[in-house]
Amino acid sequence: MKITGCRIVTPSGEIERGTLLIEKGIIKDVYPWIEDGERLDGMIVVPSFVDLHTHGISGYDFMKEDVEGQLQGMSKEYMKHGVTHFLPTTVSSPLTHMIRVLRDFVEVEGSVPVGVHFEGPYINKAMKGAQNPSYIRDANLREIKEIISMNFKKFLTITLAPEVGNNFEVIPELVEKGIRVSLGHTNADFDTAVKAINAGADRITHLFNAMRPFHHRDPGIILAALQSDILTEVIADGIHVNPEVIRFVVKVKGSSKVVVVTDSISATDLKDGEYELGGLKVNVKGGIAKTEDGKLAGSTITMEKEFSNLIRWGIPLKDAVLMTSTNASRYMGLNTGEISKGKEANLVVLDEKMNLKRVYLKGEIIYEN
Protein backbone atom coordinates (compact mmCIF):
# COMPACT_ATOMS: atom_id res chain seq x y z
CA MET A 1 0.00 0.00 0.00
CA LYS A 2 1.18 3.51 -0.82
CA ILE A 3 0.05 6.86 0.55
CA THR A 4 1.34 9.70 -1.59
CA GLY A 5 1.24 13.43 -2.28
CA CYS A 6 1.16 14.40 1.40
CA ARG A 7 3.42 16.28 3.78
CA ILE A 8 5.19 13.71 5.96
CA VAL A 9 6.90 14.43 9.28
CA THR A 10 9.87 12.09 9.78
CA PRO A 11 12.63 12.04 12.42
CA SER A 12 15.07 13.55 9.92
CA GLY A 13 12.73 16.35 8.83
CA GLU A 14 9.63 17.15 6.85
CA ILE A 15 8.97 15.88 3.35
CA GLU A 16 6.77 18.41 1.62
CA ARG A 17 5.19 16.01 -0.89
CA GLY A 18 6.20 12.42 -0.36
CA THR A 19 5.16 8.79 -0.40
CA LEU A 20 4.81 6.18 2.32
CA LEU A 21 5.21 2.50 1.43
CA ILE A 22 3.46 0.19 3.89
CA GLU A 23 3.60 -3.62 3.87
CA LYS A 24 1.97 -5.92 6.43
CA GLY A 25 1.42 -3.05 8.83
CA ILE A 26 5.05 -1.91 8.77
CA ILE A 27 6.58 1.18 7.16
CA LYS A 28 8.87 -0.16 4.46
CA ASP A 29 10.07 3.13 3.03
CA VAL A 30 9.49 6.87 2.84
CA TYR A 31 10.19 8.67 -0.46
CA PRO A 32 10.57 12.43 -1.00
CA TRP A 33 8.57 12.27 -4.20
CA ILE A 34 5.11 11.31 -5.49
CA GLU A 35 4.37 7.83 -6.78
CA ASP A 36 1.27 5.87 -7.71
CA GLY A 37 -0.91 5.28 -4.67
CA GLU A 38 -3.70 6.84 -2.65
CA ARG A 39 -3.41 10.60 -3.05
CA LEU A 40 -3.62 12.66 0.12
CA ASP A 41 -2.76 16.02 -1.41
CA GLY A 42 -2.75 18.90 1.05
CA MET A 43 -2.75 16.58 4.05
CA ILE A 44 -0.15 16.20 6.80
CA VAL A 45 0.85 12.74 8.01
CA VAL A 46 2.35 12.35 11.49
CA PRO A 47 2.79 9.38 13.83
CA SER A 48 -0.34 8.46 15.75
CA PHE A 49 -0.62 9.89 19.24
CA VAL A 50 0.43 8.04 22.39
CA ASP A 51 -1.15 9.09 25.70
CA LEU A 52 1.01 8.24 28.70
CA HIS A 53 -1.51 9.39 31.31
CA THR A 54 -5.29 9.04 30.99
CA HIS A 55 -8.01 8.03 33.45
CA GLY A 56 -10.91 7.72 31.06
CA ILE A 57 -13.10 9.12 28.31
CA SER A 58 -16.76 9.15 27.20
CA GLY A 59 -18.04 7.68 30.47
CA TYR A 60 -15.38 4.98 30.67
CA ASP A 61 -13.27 5.11 33.82
CA PHE A 62 -10.27 2.96 34.75
CA MET A 63 -11.31 3.18 38.40
CA LYS A 64 -14.45 1.10 37.77
CA GLU A 65 -14.42 -2.56 38.76
CA ASP A 66 -15.20 -3.82 35.24
CA VAL A 67 -11.59 -3.50 34.05
CA GLU A 68 -12.07 -5.35 30.76
CA GLY A 69 -15.20 -3.40 29.83
CA GLN A 70 -13.54 -0.09 30.62
CA LEU A 71 -10.49 -0.94 28.53
CA GLN A 72 -12.67 -1.96 25.60
CA GLY A 73 -14.65 1.27 25.78
CA MET A 74 -11.60 3.48 26.22
CA SER A 75 -9.90 1.79 23.28
CA LYS A 76 -12.87 2.39 21.01
CA GLU A 77 -13.11 6.06 21.96
CA TYR A 78 -9.40 6.90 21.76
CA MET A 79 -9.28 5.78 18.13
CA LYS A 80 -11.49 8.76 17.27
CA HIS A 81 -8.82 11.11 18.59
CA GLY A 82 -5.80 9.70 16.81
CA VAL A 83 -4.54 7.76 19.83
CA THR A 84 -3.39 4.23 18.95
CA HIS A 85 -1.61 3.54 22.24
CA PHE A 86 -2.51 4.70 25.74
CA LEU A 87 -1.55 4.05 29.35
CA PRO A 88 -4.72 3.65 31.47
CA THR A 89 -4.20 5.34 34.81
CA THR A 90 -5.76 4.89 38.24
CA VAL A 91 -5.89 7.45 41.03
CA SER A 92 -5.25 6.52 44.66
CA SER A 93 -7.21 3.39 45.49
CA PRO A 94 -7.24 0.41 47.83
CA LEU A 95 -4.73 -2.36 47.19
CA THR A 96 -7.64 -4.61 46.17
CA HIS A 97 -8.37 -2.39 43.16
CA MET A 98 -4.71 -2.17 42.23
CA ILE A 99 -4.48 -5.96 42.23
CA ARG A 100 -7.77 -6.24 40.30
CA VAL A 101 -6.44 -3.94 37.59
CA LEU A 102 -3.32 -6.06 37.14
CA ARG A 103 -5.25 -9.35 37.30
CA ASP A 104 -8.05 -8.38 34.90
CA PHE A 105 -5.98 -6.39 32.40
CA VAL A 106 -6.65 -7.67 28.87
CA GLU A 107 -5.63 -6.88 25.33
CA VAL A 108 -8.46 -5.38 23.32
CA GLU A 109 -9.11 -4.52 19.70
CA GLY A 110 -8.53 -0.96 18.57
CA SER A 111 -6.33 1.53 20.36
CA VAL A 112 -3.81 -0.42 22.43
CA PRO A 113 -3.69 -0.21 26.25
CA VAL A 114 0.05 -0.55 26.81
CA GLY A 115 0.04 -1.29 30.52
CA VAL A 116 -0.94 0.35 33.80
CA HIS A 117 -0.06 3.60 35.55
CA PHE A 118 -0.82 3.77 39.28
CA GLU A 119 -1.00 7.51 40.03
CA GLY A 120 -0.86 7.05 43.78
CA PRO A 121 -1.67 6.01 46.43
CA TYR A 122 1.86 6.65 47.72
CA ILE A 123 1.65 10.42 47.43
CA ASN A 124 1.63 13.48 49.69
CA LYS A 125 -1.79 14.37 51.09
CA ALA A 126 -0.77 18.04 51.09
CA MET A 127 -0.41 17.79 47.30
CA LYS A 128 -3.30 15.43 46.68
CA GLY A 129 -4.95 17.57 43.99
CA ALA A 130 -8.09 15.67 42.98
CA GLN A 131 -7.10 12.43 44.73
CA ASN A 132 -9.23 10.88 47.46
CA PRO A 133 -7.40 11.36 50.79
CA SER A 134 -9.08 8.25 52.20
CA TYR A 135 -6.87 6.08 49.99
CA ILE A 136 -3.58 7.99 50.20
CA ARG A 137 -0.99 6.15 52.28
CA ASP A 138 2.73 5.56 52.67
CA ALA A 139 4.34 2.83 50.63
CA ASN A 140 5.01 -0.35 52.57
CA LEU A 141 6.99 -3.40 51.59
CA ARG A 142 4.04 -5.77 51.98
CA GLU A 143 1.97 -3.93 49.37
CA ILE A 144 4.93 -3.50 47.04
CA LYS A 145 5.73 -7.23 47.23
CA GLU A 146 2.09 -8.09 46.51
CA ILE A 147 2.11 -5.83 43.42
CA ILE A 148 5.39 -7.37 42.27
CA SER A 149 4.04 -10.89 42.88
CA MET A 150 1.35 -10.31 40.24
CA ASN A 151 4.16 -10.68 37.69
CA PHE A 152 2.47 -8.19 35.37
CA LYS A 153 3.94 -8.64 31.90
CA LYS A 154 2.92 -5.29 30.45
CA PHE A 155 4.38 -1.82 31.11
CA LEU A 156 3.89 -0.78 34.74
CA THR A 157 4.64 2.54 36.41
CA ILE A 158 3.84 4.16 39.76
CA THR A 159 3.66 7.85 40.64
CA LEU A 160 4.84 8.53 44.19
CA ALA A 161 6.05 11.34 46.46
CA PRO A 162 9.61 10.53 47.57
CA GLU A 163 9.57 12.69 50.70
CA VAL A 164 6.74 10.80 52.42
CA GLY A 165 7.25 7.91 54.85
CA ASN A 166 9.22 5.03 53.35
CA ASN A 167 8.43 6.01 49.77
CA PHE A 168 12.04 6.87 48.90
CA GLU A 169 13.24 3.46 50.09
CA VAL A 170 10.91 1.54 47.74
CA ILE A 171 12.16 3.30 44.58
CA PRO A 172 15.19 0.99 44.05
CA GLU A 173 13.01 -2.06 44.82
CA LEU A 174 10.46 -1.06 42.18
CA VAL A 175 13.08 -0.15 39.59
CA GLU A 176 14.93 -3.43 40.12
CA LYS A 177 11.70 -5.30 39.28
CA GLY A 178 11.15 -3.27 36.11
CA ILE A 179 8.44 -1.01 37.54
CA ARG A 180 9.03 2.56 36.42
CA VAL A 181 8.80 5.32 39.01
CA SER A 182 7.42 8.78 38.37
CA LEU A 183 7.52 11.66 40.84
CA GLY A 184 4.30 13.53 41.40
CA HIS A 185 1.74 14.84 43.89
CA THR A 186 4.77 15.78 45.92
CA ASN A 187 6.17 18.45 48.19
CA ALA A 188 9.74 17.28 47.62
CA ASP A 189 12.48 19.86 47.95
CA PHE A 190 15.26 20.08 45.37
CA ASP A 191 17.70 17.75 47.15
CA THR A 192 15.11 15.05 47.78
CA ALA A 193 13.93 15.17 44.17
CA VAL A 194 17.48 14.86 42.86
CA LYS A 195 18.14 11.89 45.16
CA ALA A 196 14.95 10.21 43.94
CA ILE A 197 16.01 10.70 40.33
CA ASN A 198 19.45 9.30 41.11
CA ALA A 199 17.74 6.33 42.82
CA GLY A 200 15.93 5.46 39.58
CA ALA A 201 12.84 7.63 39.16
CA ASP A 202 12.69 8.47 35.45
CA ARG A 203 9.58 10.62 34.94
CA ILE A 204 7.74 13.61 36.37
CA THR A 205 3.95 13.42 36.58
CA HIS A 206 2.24 16.55 35.17
CA LEU A 207 4.94 19.14 35.89
CA PHE A 208 3.78 22.15 37.97
CA ASN A 209 0.47 20.56 38.93
CA ALA A 210 0.04 19.11 42.43
CA MET A 211 3.66 19.74 43.42
CA ARG A 212 5.82 22.14 45.40
CA PRO A 213 5.89 25.44 43.48
CA PHE A 214 9.14 26.93 42.21
CA HIS A 215 10.73 29.77 44.18
CA HIS A 216 14.13 31.29 43.56
CA ARG A 217 15.20 30.46 47.13
CA ASP A 218 13.38 27.12 47.19
CA PRO A 219 13.43 25.68 43.67
CA GLY A 220 12.06 22.30 44.71
CA ILE A 221 11.25 19.44 42.39
CA ILE A 222 10.51 21.75 39.45
CA LEU A 223 14.14 22.83 39.07
CA ALA A 224 15.26 19.22 39.58
CA ALA A 225 12.99 18.22 36.70
CA LEU A 226 14.15 21.03 34.42
CA GLN A 227 17.86 20.40 35.09
CA SER A 228 17.81 16.63 34.65
CA ASP A 229 17.27 14.35 31.66
CA ILE A 230 14.14 12.92 33.28
CA LEU A 231 11.08 12.67 31.03
CA THR A 232 8.60 15.34 32.05
CA GLU A 233 4.83 15.30 31.53
CA VAL A 234 2.87 18.46 30.79
CA ILE A 235 -0.85 18.89 30.23
CA ALA A 236 -1.25 21.11 27.17
CA ASP A 237 -4.88 22.14 27.56
CA GLY A 238 -4.02 25.79 28.26
CA ILE A 239 -5.63 25.48 31.69
CA HIS A 240 -3.24 23.37 33.78
CA VAL A 241 -0.14 25.19 32.52
CA ASN A 242 0.16 28.54 30.76
CA PRO A 243 1.22 28.10 27.11
CA GLU A 244 4.22 30.41 27.60
CA VAL A 245 5.41 28.20 30.43
CA ILE A 246 5.17 25.13 28.21
CA ARG A 247 7.24 26.94 25.57
CA PHE A 248 9.77 27.75 28.30
CA VAL A 249 9.93 24.12 29.45
CA VAL A 250 10.56 22.95 25.88
CA LYS A 251 13.27 25.56 25.45
CA VAL A 252 15.02 24.57 28.69
CA LYS A 253 14.68 20.77 28.53
CA GLY A 254 14.44 20.21 24.80
CA SER A 255 11.45 18.64 23.09
CA SER A 256 12.89 15.11 23.38
CA LYS A 257 12.42 15.18 27.17
CA VAL A 258 8.89 16.59 27.33
CA VAL A 259 5.79 14.44 26.89
CA VAL A 260 2.29 15.84 26.46
CA VAL A 261 -0.44 13.93 28.31
CA THR A 262 -4.16 14.47 28.63
CA ASP A 263 -4.79 13.37 32.23
CA SER A 264 -8.31 13.00 30.83
CA ILE A 265 -11.23 11.76 32.93
CA SER A 266 -14.47 9.99 32.08
CA ALA A 267 -16.20 13.33 31.39
CA THR A 268 -14.08 13.83 28.27
CA ASP A 269 -16.26 14.10 25.15
CA LEU A 270 -19.37 14.41 27.33
CA LYS A 271 -21.53 17.37 28.38
CA ASP A 272 -20.86 19.60 31.36
CA GLY A 273 -22.25 18.19 34.60
CA GLU A 274 -21.42 16.13 37.68
CA TYR A 275 -19.03 13.20 37.45
CA GLU A 276 -16.81 11.14 39.75
CA LEU A 277 -13.09 10.52 40.00
CA GLY A 278 -11.77 7.99 42.51
CA GLY A 279 -14.75 8.46 44.81
CA LEU A 280 -14.70 12.26 44.66
CA LYS A 281 -17.44 14.37 43.10
CA VAL A 282 -16.26 16.34 40.10
CA ASN A 283 -18.10 19.19 38.42
CA VAL A 284 -17.38 20.00 34.79
CA LYS A 285 -18.21 23.51 33.60
CA GLY A 286 -17.05 24.89 30.29
CA GLY A 287 -15.01 21.73 29.83
CA ILE A 288 -13.00 22.40 33.01
CA ALA A 289 -13.21 19.66 35.66
CA LYS A 290 -12.94 20.62 39.33
CA THR A 291 -13.54 19.00 42.70
CA GLU A 292 -16.04 20.44 45.17
CA ASP A 293 -13.22 22.39 46.83
CA GLY A 294 -12.16 23.93 43.52
CA LYS A 295 -9.14 21.78 42.64
CA LEU A 296 -8.55 20.89 39.00
CA ALA A 297 -9.61 17.27 38.52
CA GLY A 298 -7.79 15.99 35.48
CA SER A 299 -8.89 17.35 32.13
CA THR A 300 -11.39 16.85 29.32
CA ILE A 301 -8.82 17.50 26.60
CA THR A 302 -7.93 14.99 23.87
CA MET A 303 -4.56 14.38 22.24
CA GLU A 304 -5.41 15.79 18.82
CA LYS A 305 -6.58 19.02 20.46
CA GLU A 306 -3.35 19.23 22.45
CA PHE A 307 -1.36 18.68 19.27
CA SER A 308 -3.29 21.51 17.64
CA ASN A 309 -2.66 23.68 20.71
CA LEU A 310 1.09 23.12 20.49
CA ILE A 311 1.15 24.21 16.85
CA ARG A 312 -1.02 27.25 17.65
CA TRP A 313 1.36 28.18 20.47
CA GLY A 314 4.32 28.21 18.09
CA ILE A 315 5.84 24.79 18.84
CA PRO A 316 7.44 23.49 15.61
CA LEU A 317 5.71 20.52 13.99
CA LYS A 318 8.67 18.17 14.52
CA ASP A 319 8.77 19.04 18.23
CA ALA A 320 5.01 18.57 18.60
CA VAL A 321 5.41 15.08 17.11
CA LEU A 322 8.12 14.22 19.64
CA MET A 323 6.00 15.46 22.52
CA THR A 324 2.76 13.72 21.53
CA SER A 325 4.06 10.45 20.13
CA THR A 326 7.77 9.68 19.85
CA ASN A 327 8.87 10.34 23.43
CA ALA A 328 6.08 8.31 25.05
CA SER A 329 6.68 5.48 22.56
CA ARG A 330 10.37 5.34 23.35
CA TYR A 331 9.72 5.52 27.08
CA MET A 332 7.40 2.50 26.94
CA GLY A 333 9.54 0.59 24.43
CA LEU A 334 6.99 0.62 21.60
CA ASN A 335 7.77 0.11 17.93
CA THR A 336 5.82 3.21 16.97
CA GLY A 337 5.94 6.97 17.41
CA GLU A 338 7.88 7.90 14.29
CA ILE A 339 7.59 7.58 10.54
CA SER A 340 10.66 5.58 9.55
CA LYS A 341 11.56 2.20 8.10
CA GLY A 342 10.68 -0.75 10.31
CA LYS A 343 8.21 1.09 12.54
CA GLU A 344 4.56 0.12 12.74
CA ALA A 345 2.41 2.13 10.35
CA ASN A 346 0.44 3.89 13.09
CA LEU A 347 -0.42 7.22 11.56
CA VAL A 348 -2.64 10.26 11.83
CA VAL A 349 -3.73 12.30 8.82
CA LEU A 350 -4.44 15.98 9.48
CA ASP A 351 -5.55 18.81 7.26
CA GLU A 352 -3.69 22.12 7.17
CA LYS A 353 -5.78 23.42 10.08
CA MET A 354 -4.73 20.40 12.16
CA ASN A 355 -8.16 18.79 12.01
CA LEU A 356 -8.06 15.01 12.35
CA LYS A 357 -9.13 13.29 9.13
CA ARG A 358 -7.93 9.69 9.38
CA VAL A 359 -6.20 7.23 11.74
CA TYR A 360 -4.18 4.15 10.80
CA LEU A 361 -3.24 1.26 13.08
CA LYS A 362 -0.67 -1.10 11.55
CA GLY A 363 -1.54 0.21 8.11
CA GLU A 364 -5.31 -0.27 8.47
CA ILE A 365 -7.76 2.62 8.64
CA ILE A 366 -9.46 2.45 12.06
CA TYR A 367 -11.13 5.85 11.98
CA GLU A 368 -12.05 8.37 9.31
CA ASN A 369 -13.65 11.76 9.73
C-alpha positions as CSV (number, residue, x, y, z in Angstrom):
1,M,0.0,0.0,0.0
2,K,1.2,3.5,-0.8
3,I,0.1,6.9,0.6
4,T,1.3,9.7,-1.6
5,G,1.2,13.4,-2.3
6,C,1.2,14.4,1.4
7,R,3.4,16.3,3.8
8,I,5.2,13.7,6.0
9,V,6.9,14.4,9.3
10,T,9.9,12.1,9.8
11,P,12.6,12.0,12.4
12,S,15.1,13.6,9.9
13,G,12.7,16.3,8.8
14,E,9.6,17.1,6.9
15,I,9.0,15.9,3.3
16,E,6.8,18.4,1.6
17,R,5.2,16.0,-0.9
18,G,6.2,12.4,-0.4
19,T,5.2,8.8,-0.4
20,L,4.8,6.2,2.3
21,L,5.2,2.5,1.4
22,I,3.5,0.2,3.9
23,E,3.6,-3.6,3.9
24,K,2.0,-5.9,6.4
25,G,1.4,-3.1,8.8
26,I,5.1,-1.9,8.8
27,I,6.6,1.2,7.2
28,K,8.9,-0.2,4.5
29,D,10.1,3.1,3.0
30,V,9.5,6.9,2.8
31,Y,10.2,8.7,-0.5
32,P,10.6,12.4,-1.0
33,W,8.6,12.3,-4.2
34,I,5.1,11.3,-5.5
35,E,4.4,7.8,-6.8
36,D,1.3,5.9,-7.7
37,G,-0.9,5.3,-4.7
38,E,-3.7,6.8,-2.6
39,R,-3.4,10.6,-3.0
40,L,-3.6,12.7,0.1
41,D,-2.8,16.0,-1.4
42,G,-2.7,18.9,1.0
43,M,-2.7,16.6,4.0
44,I,-0.1,16.2,6.8
45,V,0.9,12.7,8.0
46,V,2.3,12.3,11.5
47,P,2.8,9.4,13.8
48,S,-0.3,8.5,15.8
49,F,-0.6,9.9,19.2
50,V,0.4,8.0,22.4
51,D,-1.2,9.1,25.7
52,L,1.0,8.2,28.7
53,H,-1.5,9.4,31.3
54,T,-5.3,9.0,31.0
55,H,-8.0,8.0,33.5
56,G,-10.9,7.7,31.1
57,I,-13.1,9.1,28.3
58,S,-16.8,9.1,27.2
59,G,-18.0,7.7,30.5
60,Y,-15.4,5.0,30.7
61,D,-13.3,5.1,33.8
62,F,-10.3,3.0,34.8
63,M,-11.3,3.2,38.4
64,K,-14.4,1.1,37.8
65,E,-14.4,-2.6,38.8
66,D,-15.2,-3.8,35.2
67,V,-11.6,-3.5,34.1
68,E,-12.1,-5.4,30.8
69,G,-15.2,-3.4,29.8
70,Q,-13.5,-0.1,30.6
71,L,-10.5,-0.9,28.5
72,Q,-12.7,-2.0,25.6
73,G,-14.6,1.3,25.8
74,M,-11.6,3.5,26.2
75,S,-9.9,1.8,23.3
76,K,-12.9,2.4,21.0
77,E,-13.1,6.1,22.0
78,Y,-9.4,6.9,21.8
79,M,-9.3,5.8,18.1
80,K,-11.5,8.8,17.3
81,H,-8.8,11.1,18.6
82,G,-5.8,9.7,16.8
83,V,-4.5,7.8,19.8
84,T,-3.4,4.2,18.9
85,H,-1.6,3.5,22.2
86,F,-2.5,4.7,25.7
87,L,-1.5,4.1,29.4
88,P,-4.7,3.7,31.5
89,T,-4.2,5.3,34.8
90,T,-5.8,4.9,38.2
91,V,-5.9,7.4,41.0
92,S,-5.2,6.5,44.7
93,S,-7.2,3.4,45.5
94,P,-7.2,0.4,47.8
95,L,-4.7,-2.4,47.2
96,T,-7.6,-4.6,46.2
97,H,-8.4,-2.4,43.2
98,M,-4.7,-2.2,42.2
99,I,-4.5,-6.0,42.2
100,R,-7.8,-6.2,40.3
101,V,-6.4,-3.9,37.6
102,L,-3.3,-6.1,37.1
103,R,-5.3,-9.4,37.3
104,D,-8.0,-8.4,34.9
105,F,-6.0,-6.4,32.4
106,V,-6.7,-7.7,28.9
107,E,-5.6,-6.9,25.3
108,V,-8.5,-5.4,23.3
109,E,-9.1,-4.5,19.7
110,G,-8.5,-1.0,18.6
111,S,-6.3,1.5,20.4
112,V,-3.8,-0.4,22.4
113,P,-3.7,-0.2,26.3
114,V,0.0,-0.5,26.8
115,G,0.0,-1.3,30.5
116,V,-0.9,0.4,33.8
117,H,-0.1,3.6,35.6
118,F,-0.8,3.8,39.3
119,E,-1.0,7.5,40.0
120,G,-0.9,7.1,43.8
121,P,-1.7,6.0,46.4
122,Y,1.9,6.6,47.7
123,I,1.7,10.4,47.4
124,N,1.6,13.5,49.7
125,K,-1.8,14.4,51.1
126,A,-0.8,18.0,51.1
127,M,-0.4,17.8,47.3
128,K,-3.3,15.4,46.7
129,G,-4.9,17.6,44.0
130,A,-8.1,15.7,43.0
131,Q,-7.1,12.4,44.7
132,N,-9.2,10.9,47.5
133,P,-7.4,11.4,50.8
134,S,-9.1,8.2,52.2
135,Y,-6.9,6.1,50.0
136,I,-3.6,8.0,50.2
137,R,-1.0,6.2,52.3
138,D,2.7,5.6,52.7
139,A,4.3,2.8,50.6
140,N,5.0,-0.3,52.6
141,L,7.0,-3.4,51.6
142,R,4.0,-5.8,52.0
143,E,2.0,-3.9,49.4
144,I,4.9,-3.5,47.0
145,K,5.7,-7.2,47.2
146,E,2.1,-8.1,46.5
147,I,2.1,-5.8,43.4
148,I,5.4,-7.4,42.3
149,S,4.0,-10.9,42.9
150,M,1.4,-10.3,40.2
151,N,4.2,-10.7,37.7
152,F,2.5,-8.2,35.4
153,K,3.9,-8.6,31.9
154,K,2.9,-5.3,30.5
155,F,4.4,-1.8,31.1
156,L,3.9,-0.8,34.7
157,T,4.6,2.5,36.4
158,I,3.8,4.2,39.8
159,T,3.7,7.8,40.6
160,L,4.8,8.5,44.2
161,A,6.1,11.3,46.5
162,P,9.6,10.5,47.6
163,E,9.6,12.7,50.7
164,V,6.7,10.8,52.4
165,G,7.3,7.9,54.8
166,N,9.2,5.0,53.3
167,N,8.4,6.0,49.8
168,F,12.0,6.9,48.9
169,E,13.2,3.5,50.1
170,V,10.9,1.5,47.7
171,I,12.2,3.3,44.6
172,P,15.2,1.0,44.1
173,E,13.0,-2.1,44.8
174,L,10.5,-1.1,42.2
175,V,13.1,-0.1,39.6
176,E,14.9,-3.4,40.1
177,K,11.7,-5.3,39.3
178,G,11.2,-3.3,36.1
179,I,8.4,-1.0,37.5
180,R,9.0,2.6,36.4
181,V,8.8,5.3,39.0
182,S,7.4,8.8,38.4
183,L,7.5,11.7,40.8
184,G,4.3,13.5,41.4
185,H,1.7,14.8,43.9
186,T,4.8,15.8,45.9
187,N,6.2,18.5,48.2
188,A,9.7,17.3,47.6
189,D,12.5,19.9,47.9
190,F,15.3,20.1,45.4
191,D,17.7,17.7,47.1
192,T,15.1,15.1,47.8
193,A,13.9,15.2,44.2
194,V,17.5,14.9,42.9
195,K,18.1,11.9,45.2
196,A,15.0,10.2,43.9
197,I,16.0,10.7,40.3
198,N,19.4,9.3,41.1
199,A,17.7,6.3,42.8
200,G,15.9,5.5,39.6
201,A,12.8,7.6,39.2
202,D,12.7,8.5,35.5
203,R,9.6,10.6,34.9
204,I,7.7,13.6,36.4
205,T,3.9,13.4,36.6
206,H,2.2,16.6,35.2
207,L,4.9,19.1,35.9
208,F,3.8,22.2,38.0
209,N,0.5,20.6,38.9
210,A,0.0,19.1,42.4
211,M,3.7,19.7,43.4
212,R,5.8,22.1,45.4
213,P,5.9,25.4,43.5
214,F,9.1,26.9,42.2
215,H,10.7,29.8,44.2
216,H,14.1,31.3,43.6
217,R,15.2,30.5,47.1
218,D,13.4,27.1,47.2
219,P,13.4,25.7,43.7
220,G,12.1,22.3,44.7
221,I,11.2,19.4,42.4
222,I,10.5,21.7,39.4
223,L,14.1,22.8,39.1
224,A,15.3,19.2,39.6
225,A,13.0,18.2,36.7
226,L,14.2,21.0,34.4
227,Q,17.9,20.4,35.1
228,S,17.8,16.6,34.7
229,D,17.3,14.4,31.7
230,I,14.1,12.9,33.3
231,L,11.1,12.7,31.0
232,T,8.6,15.3,32.0
233,E,4.8,15.3,31.5
234,V,2.9,18.5,30.8
235,I,-0.9,18.9,30.2
236,A,-1.3,21.1,27.2
237,D,-4.9,22.1,27.6
238,G,-4.0,25.8,28.3
239,I,-5.6,25.5,31.7
240,H,-3.2,23.4,33.8
241,V,-0.1,25.2,32.5
242,N,0.2,28.5,30.8
243,P,1.2,28.1,27.1
244,E,4.2,30.4,27.6
245,V,5.4,28.2,30.4
246,I,5.2,25.1,28.2
247,R,7.2,26.9,25.6
248,F,9.8,27.8,28.3
249,V,9.9,24.1,29.5
250,V,10.6,23.0,25.9
251,K,13.3,25.6,25.4
252,V,15.0,24.6,28.7
253,K,14.7,20.8,28.5
254,G,14.4,20.2,24.8
255,S,11.4,18.6,23.1
256,S,12.9,15.1,23.4
257,K,12.4,15.2,27.2
258,V,8.9,16.6,27.3
259,V,5.8,14.4,26.9
260,V,2.3,15.8,26.5
261,V,-0.4,13.9,28.3
262,T,-4.2,14.5,28.6
263,D,-4.8,13.4,32.2
264,S,-8.3,13.0,30.8
265,I,-11.2,11.8,32.9
266,S,-14.5,10.0,32.1
267,A,-16.2,13.3,31.4
268,T,-14.1,13.8,28.3
269,D,-16.3,14.1,25.1
270,L,-19.4,14.4,27.3
271,K,-21.5,17.4,28.4
272,D,-20.9,19.6,31.4
273,G,-22.2,18.2,34.6
274,E,-21.4,16.1,37.7
275,Y,-19.0,13.2,37.4
276,E,-16.8,11.1,39.7
277,L,-13.1,10.5,40.0
278,G,-11.8,8.0,42.5
279,G,-14.7,8.5,44.8
280,L,-14.7,12.3,44.7
281,K,-17.4,14.4,43.1
282,V,-16.3,16.3,40.1
283,N,-18.1,19.2,38.4
284,V,-17.4,20.0,34.8
285,K,-18.2,23.5,33.6
286,G,-17.1,24.9,30.3
287,G,-15.0,21.7,29.8
288,I,-13.0,22.4,33.0
289,A,-13.2,19.7,35.7
290,K,-12.9,20.6,39.3
291,T,-13.5,19.0,42.7
292,E,-16.0,20.4,45.2
293,D,-13.2,22.4,46.8
294,G,-12.2,23.9,43.5
295,K,-9.1,21.8,42.6
296,L,-8.5,20.9,39.0
297,A,-9.6,17.3,38.5
298,G,-7.8,16.0,35.5
299,S,-8.9,17.3,32.1
300,T,-11.4,16.9,29.3
301,I,-8.8,17.5,26.6
302,T,-7.9,15.0,23.9
303,M,-4.6,14.4,22.2
304,E,-5.4,15.8,18.8
305,K,-6.6,19.0,20.5
306,E,-3.4,19.2,22.5
307,F,-1.4,18.7,19.3
308,S,-3.3,21.5,17.6
309,N,-2.7,23.7,20.7
310,L,1.1,23.1,20.5
311,I,1.1,24.2,16.8
312,R,-1.0,27.2,17.7
313,W,1.4,28.2,20.5
314,G,4.3,28.2,18.1
315,I,5.8,24.8,18.8
316,P,7.4,23.5,15.6
317,L,5.7,20.5,14.0
318,K,8.7,18.2,14.5
319,D,8.8,19.0,18.2
320,A,5.0,18.6,18.6
321,V,5.4,15.1,17.1
322,L,8.1,14.2,19.6
323,M,6.0,15.5,22.5
324,T,2.8,13.7,21.5
325,S,4.1,10.5,20.1
326,T,7.8,9.7,19.9
327,N,8.9,10.3,23.4
328,A,6.1,8.3,25.0
329,S,6.7,5.5,22.6
330,R,10.4,5.3,23.4
331,Y,9.7,5.5,27.1
332,M,7.4,2.5,26.9
333,G,9.5,0.6,24.4
334,L,7.0,0.6,21.6
335,N,7.8,0.1,17.9
336,T,5.8,3.2,17.0
337,G,5.9,7.0,17.4
338,E,7.9,7.9,14.3
339,I,7.6,7.6,10.5
340,S,10.7,5.6,9.5
341,K,11.6,2.2,8.1
342,G,10.7,-0.7,10.3
343,K,8.2,1.1,12.5
344,E,4.6,0.1,12.7
345,A,2.4,2.1,10.3
346,N,0.4,3.9,13.1
347,L,-0.4,7.2,11.6
348,V,-2.6,10.3,11.8
349,V,-3.7,12.3,8.8
350,L,-4.4,16.0,9.5
351,D,-5.6,18.8,7.3
352,E,-3.7,22.1,7.2
353,K,-5.8,23.4,10.1
354,M,-4.7,20.4,12.2
355,N,-8.2,18.8,12.0
356,L,-8.1,15.0,12.4
357,K,-9.1,13.3,9.1
358,R,-7.9,9.7,9.4
359,V,-6.2,7.2,11.7
360,Y,-4.2,4.2,10.8
361,L,-3.2,1.3,13.1
362,K,-0.7,-1.1,11.5
363,G,-1.5,0.2,8.1
364,E,-5.3,-0.3,8.5
365,I,-7.8,2.6,8.6
366,I,-9.5,2.4,12.1
367,Y,-11.1,5.9,12.0
368,E,-12.0,8.4,9.3
369,N,-13.7,11.8,9.7
